[in-house]
Amino acid sequence: MSATPTALRRLFLLLTLTLAVGCVALGVEPRGPEPAEAALDWKPCGSFECATLSVPLDYDNAGGKQTNIALIRQKAKDPSQRIGSLLVNPGGPGASGVEFARAFARSLPQEVQARFDVVGFDPRGTGGSDALVCHDNLQKLAGLEPNPKSTAEWNQIRDVTKAFADACATKGKDTLPYYGTQNVARDMDRIREAVGDSKLTYLGFSYGTVIGAVYADMFPDKTRALVLDGAVDFTLPEDTFSLQQALGFEGALQHMTDDCKRRGCVLAKEGRDPMKAIEDLIAKSEAAPIPAPNADRPAGAGETLLAIVGSMYTEDTWQDLAQATQAGLDGDGTRLVRIADRYLGRNRDGSYDNSTEMNAAVNCLDYTASRELAHYQDLVPQFLTKAPHFGGSLAQGGLLCAYWGTDPKPLPAPKARGSAPILIVGTTGDPATPYSWAVAMSKQLDNAVLLTHNGEGHTAYRGGDGCIDIAVDDYLLDLKLPAKGTACGPESRSQPIQVSSTPQPGADGPNITNGSSRGESRGGGSDTAWIVGIAAAIAGTLGVGFFVVRMRHTHHPAA
């Protein structure tokens, strides 16, 4: 796949330092070993190389059944200066790291491309890695009423959700217990070994920060450098997590409509209030599905809300949402359906990827959610009082797990004692992984530094802020961390999205800056923001009505 803007838009958006004493004194990092070519059978796939790695399905029975992990790499452009491999993950759970790496590798600065093999992988069960596919009723699931009020609506939610879960239990009866993040981290350590690196260098976005934190906790002595951008606080109770994410999206919608009013977008014409226009669209879709003559179904309440939440991940999509909203108000829901399908991972041939089921497969193992329908029926009105646009859907986020075919194995709080320094990147206006989560993870990990991006959107690296890019590049290349409290970008035009007890950015006294020692920004731009923002959104959290970053489902999507 070429890295065209269209392809980029389709993608929606680890560090241990052990140096010899002499090298520390000189400030020089020894070059990493050449990759163990014999460990993997790399074959050309376009301008990249692809391979498959077999790993144990159940690490407690390592000699038993194996599962395949799909890999892709772009080799270092300057082998003589090669540091090692840079493993990347776009988020999810459920997003394809192979697809992500194809586009993202070329957006990296030349020095990073010169000195690292850029390696992507599809986590177990995802994409090309022995995929779990059980989404025959995906459109019904995504189209469910986000704000159910009647018994009939709740019965439909129960029936469609249970049918989806039952299909996955049938298809994945032997594999469902093994998709959790701890096994993904074990797989990642096998990848590290297979590419010949003694220490892992890793760049993870959104849910990818969960993988990175879990890896550092399990294998602290195997870390070289980890960048965790759009961090997830996976220690929160399920309902608290869902509410904070709902509030994050509420804040992003307010920022979007304020920006629309300021710029005079189509929804602000003739003195209209853009927020009122969005609310009128939601009401219209709830009253009756909006015809979509150029799509395969109308835009009902579920598709409409999914289109709205899917447009919150990056400022680049705000204009698309404004135009789709106006078209919907005029009676054509085609654009809304197309945005919703992009979020659901629809392919050009009309099929869908398996990000939805894998989002559930991972989240229903990693977290403990209530298994009682009555709990969610009580939760929806409570959430709606605090998050009137997104609370209803996100309150239902854990319902799918009530019918899932395996018991949860909750993740322990990460510590990563003895790991290399870890760089956490948080964005003050991040809707899917609120800034407070980055603050929390930076405190949970024993040896982490928080880098703040004052701005909008989900994740920051390669999204257009040169200060962030330079700080991350310095760290990846030279293991040079930014000063404690560093914040990039202009003084934010909006305060951090408020969730309960959200710390303000730079609580330790940020140094607001637009540059660093490495020199000029290596760029980023809107296409890269699409890659990171949309890739992360593809598998956020899994709410019954739509997907946001963690079940409650996020980028679904929410990570």
C-alpha positions as CSV (number, residue, x, y, z in Angstrom):
1,M,0.0,0.0,0.0
2,S,1.5,3.4,-0.9
3,A,1.5,6.2,1.6
4,T,-1.0,8.4,-0.3
5,P,-3.3,10.7,1.7
6,T,-6.2,8.3,1.0
7,A,-4.2,5.3,2.3
8,L,-3.1,7.3,5.3
9,R,-6.6,8.2,6.2
10,R,-7.6,4.6,6.0
11,L,-5.1,3.8,8.7
12,F,-6.7,5.5,11.8
13,L,-3.9,7.5,13.9
14,L,10.8,0.3,25.6
15,L,13.5,1.6,26.9
16,T,16.3,0.1,28.9
17,L,19.7,1.8,28.8
18,T,22.6,-0.5,29.6
19,L,25.8,1.0,28.5
20,A,29.4,0.0,29.3
21,V,31.0,2.2,31.8
22,G,33.4,3.6,29.2
23,C,30.5,4.3,26.8
24,V,28.6,6.2,29.6
25,A,31.6,8.3,30.2
26,L,32.0,9.1,26.5
27,G,28.2,9.6,26.0
28,V,28.3,7.1,23.2
29,E,25.8,4.3,22.7
30,P,27.2,1.0,21.3
31,R,25.7,0.0,18.0
32,G,23.2,-2.8,18.3
33,P,23.8,-6.2,16.8
34,E,22.9,-7.0,13.2
35,P,19.6,-8.8,13.0
36,A,19.5,-12.5,13.2
37,E,18.6,-13.1,9.6
38,A,18.3,-16.9,10.1
39,A,15.6,-16.5,12.8
40,L,13.0,-15.1,10.3
41,D,12.4,-15.8,6.6
42,W,12.0,-12.3,5.3
43,K,10.5,-12.0,1.8
44,P,9.9,-8.9,-0.3
45,C,6.4,-7.4,-0.1
46,G,6.5,-4.2,-2.1
47,S,9.3,-2.0,-0.9
48,F,9.2,-3.7,2.5
49,E,10.0,-7.2,3.7
50,C,7.5,-9.4,5.4
51,A,7.8,-12.5,7.6
52,T,5.9,-14.7,9.9
53,L,6.9,-15.7,13.5
54,S,5.4,-18.7,15.3
55,V,4.8,-18.2,19.0
56,P,3.1,-20.3,21.7
57,L,-0.7,-19.8,21.8
58,D,-0.4,-20.5,25.6
59,Y,2.9,-19.6,27.1
60,D,2.2,-21.9,30.0
61,N,2.4,-24.7,27.5
62,A,5.1,-23.4,25.2
63,G,5.5,-26.7,23.4
64,G,1.9,-26.9,22.5
65,K,-0.2,-25.2,19.8
66,Q,1.5,-22.3,18.1
67,T,0.0,-19.1,16.6
68,N,1.5,-17.0,13.8
69,I,2.4,-13.3,14.1
70,A,2.6,-11.3,10.9
71,L,5.6,-9.0,10.6
72,I,6.8,-6.2,8.3
73,R,10.0,-4.2,8.2
74,Q,11.7,-1.4,6.4
75,K,15.4,-1.9,6.7
76,A,17.7,0.8,8.1
77,K,18.8,3.0,5.3
78,D,22.3,3.3,6.6
79,P,23.4,-0.2,7.9
80,S,26.8,1.1,9.1
81,Q,25.0,3.4,11.6
82,R,22.2,0.9,12.5
83,I,21.1,1.0,16.2
84,G,18.7,-1.9,15.9
85,S,14.9,-2.3,15.3
86,L,12.2,0.2,16.2
87,L,9.0,-1.8,16.9
88,V,5.8,0.2,16.3
89,N,2.2,-0.3,17.3
90,P,-0.7,2.0,16.4
91,G,-3.1,1.1,19.1
92,G,-6.5,-0.6,19.3
93,P,-6.8,-3.2,20.5
94,G,-7.4,-4.6,17.0
95,A,-5.5,-2.3,14.7
96,S,-3.0,-3.8,12.2
97,G,0.6,-2.9,13.0
98,V,1.6,-4.2,9.6
99,E,-0.7,-1.9,7.7
100,F,0.3,1.0,10.0
101,A,4.0,0.5,9.5
102,R,3.7,0.5,5.7
103,A,2.6,4.2,5.8
104,F,4.1,5.3,9.1
105,A,7.7,4.2,8.4
106,R,8.0,6.6,5.5
107,S,6.8,9.5,7.6
108,L,9.6,9.1,10.1
109,P,12.6,11.5,9.9
110,Q,15.4,10.4,7.7
111,E,17.8,9.9,10.6
112,V,15.4,7.5,12.3
113,Q,14.9,5.6,9.0
114,A,18.6,5.5,8.5
115,R,19.5,4.0,11.9
116,F,16.5,1.7,12.6
117,D,14.8,-1.2,10.9
118,V,11.2,0.0,11.4
119,V,9.2,-3.2,12.3
120,G,5.4,-3.5,12.5
121,F,3.4,-6.5,13.7
122,D,-0.2,-7.6,13.8
123,P,-0.9,-8.6,17.4
124,R,-2.1,-12.1,17.9
125,G,-5.6,-12.7,16.4
126,T,-5.4,-9.4,14.4
127,G,-5.1,-8.9,10.6
128,G,-2.5,-11.3,9.2
129,S,-1.8,-13.0,12.5
130,D,-4.3,-16.0,12.5
131,A,-7.2,-13.6,12.6
132,L,-10.3,-14.1,14.7
133,V,-13.2,-13.2,12.4
134,C,-16.7,-13.2,13.7
135,H,-18.3,-9.9,12.7
136,D,-21.2,-11.0,10.5
137,N,-23.6,-8.7,12.3
138,L,-21.2,-5.8,12.7
139,Q,-23.4,-3.3,11.1
140,K,-26.3,-4.2,13.4
141,L,-23.9,-3.9,16.4
142,A,-22.7,-0.5,15.3
143,G,-26.2,0.7,14.5
144,L,-27.7,0.1,17.9
145,E,-29.4,2.9,19.7
146,P,-26.8,4.8,21.7
147,N,-29.2,6.2,24.3
148,P,-31.8,3.4,24.9
149,K,-34.9,4.4,26.8
150,S,-37.4,1.6,26.2
151,T,-37.5,-2.0,27.0
152,A,-37.6,-2.9,23.3
153,E,-34.4,-0.9,22.6
154,W,-32.6,-2.7,25.5
155,N,-33.8,-6.0,24.4
156,Q,-32.5,-5.4,20.9
157,I,-29.1,-4.3,22.3
158,R,-29.0,-7.4,24.4
159,D,-29.9,-9.7,21.5
160,V,-27.5,-8.2,18.9
161,T,-24.7,-8.0,21.4
162,K,-25.1,-11.5,22.6
163,A,-25.3,-12.8,19.0
164,F,-22.0,-11.1,18.2
165,A,-20.3,-12.5,21.3
166,D,-21.7,-16.0,20.7
167,A,-20.4,-16.0,17.1
168,C,-16.9,-15.1,18.5
169,A,-17.1,-17.8,21.1
170,T,-17.9,-20.3,18.4
171,K,-15.1,-19.1,16.1
172,G,-12.5,-18.6,18.8
173,K,-13.4,-21.4,21.3
174,D,-9.8,-22.6,21.5
175,T,-8.1,-19.2,21.4
176,L,-10.2,-16.6,23.3
177,P,-8.4,-17.1,26.6
178,Y,-5.0,-16.2,25.0
179,Y,-5.5,-12.8,23.4
180,G,-4.7,-10.7,26.5
181,T,-2.1,-8.0,26.5
182,Q,0.3,-10.0,28.7
183,N,0.6,-12.5,25.9
184,V,1.0,-9.7,23.3
185,A,3.9,-8.5,25.4
186,R,5.4,-12.0,25.5
187,D,5.0,-12.1,21.7
188,M,6.8,-8.8,21.4
189,D,9.7,-10.2,23.4
190,R,9.9,-13.1,20.9
191,I,9.9,-10.5,18.1
192,R,12.8,-8.7,19.8
193,E,14.8,-11.9,20.0
194,A,13.9,-12.9,16.4
195,V,15.2,-9.6,15.0
196,G,18.4,-9.9,16.9
197,D,18.1,-7.1,19.4
198,S,19.3,-7.5,23.0
199,K,17.1,-4.6,24.1
200,L,13.7,-3.4,22.8
201,T,13.2,0.0,21.2
202,Y,9.4,0.6,21.0
203,L,7.0,3.3,19.9
204,G,3.4,2.7,20.9
205,F,0.3,4.8,20.5
206,S,-3.0,4.7,22.5
207,Y,-3.6,1.0,23.4
208,G,0.0,0.5,22.2
209,T,1.0,2.3,25.4
210,V,-0.7,-0.5,27.4
211,I,1.4,-3.1,25.5
212,G,4.5,-1.0,26.2
213,A,3.9,-0.6,29.9
214,V,3.0,-4.2,30.3
215,Y,6.2,-5.2,28.4
216,A,8.3,-3.0,30.6
217,D,6.7,-4.5,33.7
218,M,7.3,-8.1,32.6
219,F,10.7,-7.6,30.9
220,P,12.3,-4.5,32.5
221,D,15.9,-5.7,31.8
222,K,15.1,-6.0,28.1
223,T,14.1,-2.4,27.5
224,R,16.2,0.2,25.6
225,A,13.8,3.0,24.9
226,L,10.0,3.1,25.0
227,V,7.9,6.0,23.8
228,L,4.3,5.7,25.0
229,D,2.1,8.3,23.2
230,G,-1.5,8.8,24.2
231,A,-1.2,6.8,27.4
232,V,-4.0,4.7,28.9
233,D,-4.6,4.5,32.7
234,F,-5.6,0.9,32.7
235,T,-5.7,0.8,36.5
236,L,-9.0,2.7,36.6
237,P,-12.2,0.8,37.4
238,E,-14.3,0.0,34.3
239,D,-17.1,2.5,34.9
240,T,-14.6,5.3,35.9
241,F,-12.6,4.7,32.8
242,S,-15.7,4.8,30.5
243,L,-17.0,8.0,32.1
244,Q,-13.6,9.8,31.8
245,Q,-13.4,8.8,28.2
246,A,-17.0,10.1,27.6
247,L,-16.0,13.4,29.2
248,G,-12.9,13.5,26.9
249,F,-15.1,13.2,23.8
250,E,-17.5,15.8,25.2
251,G,-14.5,18.2,25.6
252,A,-13.3,17.5,22.1
253,L,-16.8,18.1,20.6
254,Q,-16.9,21.5,22.5
255,H,-13.5,22.4,21.1
256,M,-14.6,21.4,17.6
257,T,-17.8,23.4,17.7
258,D,-15.9,26.4,19.2
259,D,-13.4,26.2,16.4
260,C,-16.2,25.9,13.8
261,K,-17.8,29.1,15.2
262,R,-14.4,30.9,15.3
263,R,-13.6,29.9,11.7
264,G,-17.1,30.4,10.3
265,C,-17.5,26.8,9.1
266,V,-20.6,25.6,7.3
267,L,-22.4,24.9,10.6
268,A,-21.9,28.5,11.7
269,K,-23.4,30.2,8.7
270,E,-26.1,32.8,9.3
271,G,-25.3,32.9,13.0
272,R,-26.1,29.3,13.7
273,D,-24.7,27.6,16.8
274,P,-22.6,24.6,15.6
275,M,-23.2,22.6,18.8
276,K,-27.0,23.1,18.2
277,A,-26.5,21.8,14.6
278,I,-24.8,18.7,15.9
279,E,-27.5,18.1,18.5
280,D,-30.2,18.6,15.8
281,L,-28.4,16.0,13.7
282,I,-28.4,13.5,16.5
283,A,-32.1,14.2,17.2
284,K,-32.9,13.8,13.5
285,S,-31.2,10.4,13.3
286,E,-32.9,9.2,16.5
287,A,-36.3,10.2,15.1
288,A,-35.7,8.2,11.9
289,P,-32.7,6.9,10.0
290,I,-31.4,9.5,7.6
291,P,-31.5,8.2,4.0
292,A,-28.0,7.6,2.5
293,P,-28.5,7.2,-1.3
294,N,-24.8,6.5,-1.9
295,A,-24.2,4.1,1.0
296,D,-25.5,0.6,1.7
297,R,-27.6,1.6,4.6
298,P,-29.1,4.8,6.1
299,A,-27.5,6.8,8.9
300,G,-29.3,5.8,12.0
301,A,-28.6,7.0,15.5
302,G,-25.7,4.5,15.9
303,E,-24.0,5.4,12.7
304,T,-24.4,9.1,13.3
305,L,-22.9,9.1,16.7
306,L,-20.1,6.8,15.5
307,A,-19.3,9.3,12.8
308,I,-19.2,12.1,15.3
309,V,-16.9,10.3,17.7
310,G,-14.7,9.0,14.9
311,S,-14.2,12.7,13.8
312,M,-12.9,13.7,17.2
313,Y,-9.4,12.1,17.0
314,T,-7.7,14.8,15.0
315,E,-8.5,18.4,14.0
316,D,-8.0,17.3,10.3
317,T,-11.4,15.6,10.5
318,W,-13.4,18.4,12.0
319,Q,-14.2,20.0,8.7
320,D,-15.3,16.6,7.3
321,L,-17.7,16.2,10.2
322,A,-19.1,19.7,9.7
323,Q,-19.9,19.0,6.0
324,A,-21.3,15.6,6.9
325,T,-23.5,17.1,9.5
326,Q,-24.9,19.7,7.1
327,A,-25.5,17.1,4.5
328,G,-27.3,15.0,7.1
329,L,-29.5,17.9,8.2
330,D,-30.3,18.4,4.5
331,G,-31.5,14.7,4.3
332,D,-28.4,12.9,3.0
333,G,-26.6,10.6,5.5
334,T,-24.1,9.2,3.0
335,R,-21.1,11.0,4.4
336,L,-22.0,10.0,7.9
337,V,-22.2,6.4,7.0
338,R,-18.8,6.6,5.2
339,I,-17.2,8.2,8.2
340,A,-18.7,5.5,10.5
341,D,-17.4,2.8,8.2
342,R,-14.0,4.2,8.1
343,Y,-14.0,4.0,11.9
344,L,-15.2,0.5,11.8
345,G,-12.3,-0.6,9.5
346,R,-14.2,-1.0,6.2
347,N,-12.1,-2.1,3.2
348,R,-12.5,-0.9,-0.4
349,D,-14.2,-4.2,-1.3
350,G,-16.9,-3.6,1.2
351,S,-15.6,-6.0,3.8
352,Y,-14.5,-5.1,7.3
353,D,-11.3,-5.8,9.1
354,N,-11.5,-7.7,12.4
355,S,-10.6,-4.8,14.7
356,T,-14.0,-4.9,16.4
357,E,-13.8,-8.5,17.6
358,M,-10.2,-8.2,18.6
359,N,-10.9,-5.0,20.5
360,A,-13.4,-7.1,22.5
361,A,-11.2,-10.1,22.7
362,V,-8.4,-8.2,24.4
363,N,-10.5,-5.8,26.5
364,C,-12.7,-8.6,27.9
365,L,-9.6,-10.3,29.1
366,D,-7.7,-7.3,30.3
367,Y,-10.5,-5.7,32.3
368,T,-13.3,-6.7,34.6
369,A,-16.7,-5.4,33.6
370,S,-20.1,-6.0,35.1
371,R,-21.9,-9.1,33.6
372,E,-25.4,-7.8,34.5
373,L,-27.6,-6.0,32.0
374,A,-29.3,-4.1,34.8
375,H,-26.0,-2.5,35.7
376,Y,-25.8,-0.8,32.2
377,Q,-29.4,0.1,32.3
378,D,-28.8,2.0,35.5
379,L,-25.5,3.5,34.2
380,V,-26.8,5.1,31.0
381,P,-28.9,7.8,32.7
382,Q,-26.1,8.5,35.2
383,F,-23.6,9.0,32.4
384,L,-25.9,11.1,30.3
385,T,-26.2,13.7,33.1
386,K,-22.5,14.3,32.9
387,A,-21.8,13.5,29.3
388,P,-25.0,14.2,27.3
389,H,-23.7,13.4,23.9
390,F,-21.5,10.3,24.4
391,G,-22.3,9.1,27.9
392,G,-25.2,6.8,26.8
393,S,-23.0,4.8,24.4
394,L,-19.9,4.6,26.5
395,A,-21.9,3.6,29.6
396,Q,-22.7,0.4,27.7
397,G,-19.1,-0.2,26.7
398,G,-18.6,-3.3,28.9
399,L,-21.9,-5.0,28.0
400,L,-20.3,-7.1,25.3
401,C,-18.1,-8.7,27.9
402,A,-21.1,-9.8,29.8
403,Y,-21.7,-12.3,27.1
404,W,-18.1,-13.0,26.1
405,G,-16.9,-16.6,26.0
406,T,-14.0,-16.4,28.5
407,D,-13.3,-15.0,32.0
408,P,-11.2,-11.9,32.5
409,K,-7.6,-11.9,33.6
410,P,-7.2,-8.3,34.7
411,L,-3.9,-6.5,34.2
412,P,-1.9,-5.6,37.3
413,A,-0.9,-2.0,37.8
414,P,2.4,-1.4,36.0
415,K,5.6,-0.6,37.9
416,A,8.4,-1.6,35.5
417,R,11.0,-1.6,38.3
418,G,14.5,-1.7,36.8
419,S,13.5,-0.7,33.3
420,A,15.3,1.9,31.2
421,P,13.8,5.4,31.3
422,I,10.4,5.6,29.6
423,L,9.0,8.6,27.7
424,I,5.3,9.3,28.2
425,V,3.6,11.7,25.8
426,G,0.3,13.3,26.7
427,T,-1.9,15.7,24.8
428,T,-4.0,18.2,26.7
429,G,-6.9,18.0,24.3
430,D,-6.8,14.2,23.7
431,P,-10.4,12.9,23.5
432,A,-9.8,9.2,23.6
433,T,-6.9,9.0,26.1
434,P,-7.4,12.0,28.4
435,Y,-4.3,13.9,29.5
436,S,-4.8,12.8,33.1
437,W,-4.1,9.2,32.0
438,A,-0.7,10.2,30.7
439,V,0.0,11.9,34.0
440,A,-1.2,8.8,35.9
441,M,1.0,6.4,33.8
442,S,4.1,8.6,34.3
443,K,3.6,8.3,38.1
444,Q,2.8,4.6,38.0
445,L,6.0,3.6,36.2
446,D,9.1,3.8,38.3
447,N,11.3,5.5,35.7
448,A,9.1,7.6,33.4
449,V,9.3,11.2,32.1
450,L,6.1,13.0,31.0
451,L,6.3,15.2,27.8
452,T,3.2,17.4,27.3
453,H,1.7,18.5,24.0
454,N,-0.6,21.5,24.4
455,G,-3.1,20.9,21.6
456,E,-5.9,18.9,20.2
457,G,-6.2,15.4,18.9
458,H,-5.4,11.8,19.9
459,T,-1.6,11.3,20.2
460,A,1.1,13.9,19.3
461,Y,4.3,12.4,17.7
462,R,4.5,13.1,14.0
463,G,1.3,15.1,14.2
464,G,2.8,18.5,13.3
465,D,4.4,19.7,16.5
466,G,8.1,19.9,15.7
467,C,9.0,20.3,19.4
468,I,7.4,16.9,20.3
469,D,9.0,15.3,17.2
470,I,12.5,16.5,18.1
471,A,12.2,15.4,21.7
472,V,11.0,11.9,20.8
473,D,13.7,11.6,18.0
474,D,16.4,12.7,20.5
475,Y,15.3,10.0,22.8
476,L,15.0,7.2,20.2
477,L,18.4,8.0,18.6
478,D,20.5,9.2,21.5
479,L,18.6,8.2,24.6
480,K,18.4,11.8,25.6
481,L,15.2,12.6,27.6
482,P,13.5,16.0,27.7
483,A,13.7,17.9,31.0
484,K,11.1,17.1,33.6
485,G,8.0,19.2,33.1
486,T,8.7,20.0,29.4
487,A,5.6,21.0,27.5
488,C,5.5,21.7,23.7
489,G,3.2,23.9,21.6
490,P,1.7,27.3,22.0
491,E,0.0,28.2,25.2
492,S,-3.1,26.1,24.7
493,R,-6.1,28.0,23.5
494,S,-8.2,25.6,25.5
495,Q,-7.6,24.1,28.9
496,P,-7.1,20.4,29.2
497,I,-10.3,18.4,28.7
498,Q,-11.6,18.0,32.2
499,V,-12.2,14.6,33.6
500,S,-12.6,13.9,37.3
501,S,-9.4,15.0,39.1
502,T,-7.6,15.9,35.9
503,P,-4.2,17.5,36.7
504,Q,-3.3,20.6,34.8
505,P,-0.6,20.3,32.2
506,G,2.9,20.8,33.5
507,A,1.9,20.5,37.2
508,D,5.6,20.2,37.9
509,G,6.4,23.5,36.1
510,P,6.5,22.9,32.4
511,N,9.0,24.6,30.1
512,I,6.9,25.7,27.2
513,T,9.1,25.4,24.1
514,N,9.0,25.1,20.4
515,G,12.5,23.6,19.8
516,S,15.3,21.5,21.1
517,S,18.9,20.7,20.6
518,R,18.5,18.5,17.6
519,G,17.6,21.5,15.3
520,E,14.7,22.1,13.0
521,S,11.5,20.0,13.1
522,R,11.6,17.0,10.8
523,G,8.0,17.7,9.9
524,G,4.9,15.7,10.6
525,G,2.0,17.3,9.0
526,S,-1.6,16.4,8.5
527,D,-1.1,13.1,6.7
528,T,0.9,11.8,9.6
529,A,-1.7,13.0,12.0
530,W,-4.2,11.0,10.0
531,I,-2.0,7.9,10.3
532,V,-1.6,8.1,14.0
533,G,-5.0,9.5,14.9
534,I,-7.1,7.3,12.7
535,A,-5.0,4.2,13.3
536,A,-5.4,4.6,17.0
537,A,-9.1,5.2,16.5
538,I,-9.6,2.1,14.5
539,A,-9.5,0.2,17.7
540,G,-10.3,2.4,20.6
541,T,-12.8,1.1,23.1
542,L,-15.7,-1.0,22.5
543,G,-19.0,0.4,23.3
544,V,-22.1,-1.3,22.1
545,G,-23.3,1.7,20.2
546,F,-19.9,2.7,18.9
547,F,-16.2,2.2,19.5
548,V,-13.9,4.3,21.5
549,V,-10.2,3.1,23.2
550,R,-11.0,0.5,25.5
551,M,-14.1,-1.5,25.5
552,R,-16.3,0.8,26.6
553,H,-15.6,0.5,23.0
554,T,-13.2,2.9,21.9
555,H,-10.6,4.3,19.6
556,H,-13.5,0.9,20.6
557,P,-11.7,2.9,19.4
558,A,-10.8,5.1,21.6
559,A,-6.8,3.2,22.0
